[in-house]
């Protein structure tokens, strides 16, 4: 009996100590709700003011139970100014204490589902948007203590509080922004094969954190802002004629606690109206206004511009492009050379490279060379550049190897260049990516290239092709 008692006592001690880093043992049989060990170290949180209200939380923390709860159990917290003051005293800090009366308790709770020990979503404590002006210090200390456990279990007595440092960013967002630079740029290009591009905008309003109140955001067209836009951007854009731009949705609502509107702003120039726009630059300015759920209104919350450039092009290469899209085809895997003139069909794989140190060798000194490739599958061509010992290149694409579309002659266009390692990469960018299964290149060979003198030794002029796909 003595041995059995010792064994049982040992088992009890072991079962209590297994989780002593996870919860406190207080000598009762209740299932205790508690916060993790790191809850005693204040976490950093930022609340940012915007014209639509504040975003960010004063604090958030997951809640745990000693063992799985038998039923869905809600745990809520309340601000504990006395605990925050005690923290300052014990740690010899002098943070101002976050006032309890600025707290929005709507989300200061979470539920641990039946059969689980940990909440899926953390408790979130927010500052009410209409109380944000009361916070004049840059940083506050706050403590939040479990106030209610509704369901299975009770609050721990020693692990029932978490601490936060709350920074207030009152002037970071004095305006609202629809896109990163407040301008949505569109282009319409009338090409020999048809119109490419369009003018449209469809986007939800998105914050970088949960909005601590509901707000309705409205866009109102205001052509009086065009002059300011032109001055700021050194351009000469004009208004889109009345009746051409269809504005389907100009008002969206952000719900309390949401970071994104369910609806999207929607506007577009329909395809059948694009022909009414002559070549030139256009801009539509929109004032952004806000009405918050408390009835207050911010009329000057920001400005958004829908910008469009309409041009008629003789080809498909965009001479005004600023970056190279997509990625270059590397090597000849999956590609077949269907025909080649003045180039060895068997060694075509070395043609597909952005490197200037390798390439496809010409067979003899003559003015031209050409090749036709089957890419193996339909790819979306976004840009190209044919380099090497040539003076010019003409590139065509096809989906059926019968009907060909000319992308352009390099000598007639401007390339985008960028540094890549030790090399400078160039490419001719299309106005819009185009589908192609077949590729054909016709080259004007540089007969004055110095390397012709080495062709007898197995080293001579070469060509390479950078084909960018999306």
Rosetta blueprint (number, residue, H / E / L):
1 X L
2 X H
3 X H
4 X H
5 X H
6 X H
7 X H
8 X H
9 X H
10 X H
11 X H
12 X H
13 X H
14 X H
15 X H
16 X H
17 X H
18 X L
19 X L
20 X L
21 X L
22 X L
23 X L
24 X L
25 X L
26 X L
27 X L
28 X L
29 X L
30 X L
31 X L
32 X E
33 X E
34 X E
35 X L
36 X L
37 X H
38 X H
39 X H
40 X H
41 X L
42 X L
43 X E
44 X E
45 X E
46 X E
47 X E
48 X E
49 X E
50 X E
51 X L
52 X L
53 X E
54 X E
55 X E
56 X L
57 X L
58 X L
59 X E
60 X E
61 X E
62 X L
63 X L
64 X E
65 X E
66 X L
67 X L
68 X L
69 X L
70 X L
71 X L
72 X L
73 X E
74 X E
75 X E
76 X E
77 X E
78 X E
79 X E
80 X L
81 X H
82 X H
83 X H
84 X H
85 X H
86 X H
87 X H
88 X H
89 X H
90 X H
91 X H
92 X L
93 X L
94 X L
95 X L
96 X E
97 X E
98 X L
99 X L
100 X H
101 X H
102 X H
103 X E
104 X E
105 X H
106 X H
107 X H
108 X L
109 X E
110 X E
111 X E
112 X E
113 X L
114 X L
115 X L
116 X L
117 X L
118 X E
119 X L
120 X L
121 X L
122 X L
123 X E
124 X E
125 X E
126 X E
127 X E
128 X L
129 X H
130 X H
131 X H
132 X H
133 X H
134 X H
135 X L
136 X L
137 X L
138 X L
139 X E
140 X E
141 X E
142 X E
143 X E
144 X E
145 X E
146 X E
147 X E
148 X E
149 X E
150 X E
151 X L
152 X L
153 X L
154 X E
155 X E
156 X L
157 X L
158 X L
159 X L
160 X L
161 X E
162 X E
163 X E
164 X E
165 X E
166 X E
167 X E
168 X E
169 X E
170 X L
171 X L
172 X L
173 X L
174 X L
175 X L
176 X L
177 X L
178 X L
179 X L
180 X L
181 X L
182 X L
183 X E
184 X E
185 X E
186 X E
187 X E
188 X E
189 X E
190 X E
191 X E
192 X L
193 X L
194 X E
195 X E
196 X E
197 X E
198 X E
199 X L
200 X E
201 X E
202 X E
203 X E
204 X L
205 X L
206 X E
207 X L
208 X L
209 X L
210 X L
211 X E
212 X L
213 X L
214 X L
215 X E
216 X E
217 X E
218 X E
219 X E
220 X E
221 X E
222 X L
223 X H
224 X H
225 X H
226 X H
227 X H
228 X H
229 X H
230 X H
231 X H
232 X H
233 X H
234 X L
235 X L
236 X L
237 X L
238 X E
239 X L
240 X L
241 X L
242 X L
243 X L
244 X L
245 X E
246 X E
247 X E
248 X E
249 X E
250 X L
251 X E
252 X E
253 X E
254 X E
255 X L
256 X L
257 X L
258 X L
259 X L
260 X E
261 X L
262 X L
263 X L
264 X L
265 X E
266 X E
267 X E
268 X E
269 X E
270 X L
271 X H
272 X H
273 X H
274 X H
275 X H
276 X H
277 X L
278 X L
279 X L
280 X E
281 X E
282 X E
283 X E
284 X E
285 X E
286 X E
287 X E
288 X E
289 X E
290 X E
291 X E
292 X E
293 X L
294 X L
295 X L
296 X L
297 X E
298 X E
299 X E
300 X E
301 X E
302 X E
303 X E
304 X E
305 X E
306 X E
307 X E
308 X E
309 X E
310 X E
311 X E
312 X E
313 X L
314 X L
315 X L
316 X L
317 X E
318 X L
319 X L
320 X L
321 X L
322 X L
323 X L
324 X L
325 X L
326 X L
327 X E
328 X E
329 X L
330 X L
331 X L
332 X L
333 X L
334 X L
335 X L
336 X E
337 X E
338 X E
339 X E
340 X E
341 X E
342 X L
343 X E
344 X L
345 X H
346 X H
347 X H
348 X H
349 X H
350 X H
351 X H
352 X E
353 X L
354 X L
355 X L
356 X L
357 X L
358 X L
359 X L
360 X E
361 X E
362 X E
363 X L
364 X L
365 X L
366 X L
367 X L
368 X E
369 X E
370 X E
371 X E
372 X E
373 X E
374 X E
375 X E
376 X E
377 X E
378 X E
379 X E
380 X E
381 X E
382 X E
383 X E
384 X E
385 X E
386 X E
387 X E
388 X E
389 X L
390 X E
391 X E
392 X E
393 X E
394 X E
395 X E
396 X E
397 X E
398 X E
399 X L
400 X L
401 X L
402 X L
403 X L
404 X E
405 X E
406 X E
407 X E
408 X E
409 X E
410 X H
411 X H
412 X H
413 X L
414 X L
415 X L
416 X E
417 X E
418 X E
419 X E
420 X E
421 X L
422 X L
423 X E
424 X E
425 X E
426 X E
427 X E
428 X E
429 X E
430 X E
431 X E
432 X E
433 X E
434 X E
435 X E
436 X E
437 X E
438 X E
439 X E
440 X E
441 X E
442 X E
443 X E
444 X E
445 X E
446 X L
447 X L
448 X L
449 X L
450 X H
451 X H
452 X H
453 X H
454 X H
455 X H
456 X H
457 X H
458 X L
459 X L
460 X L
461 X L
462 X E
463 X E
464 X E
465 X E
466 X E
467 X E
468 X E
469 X E
470 X L
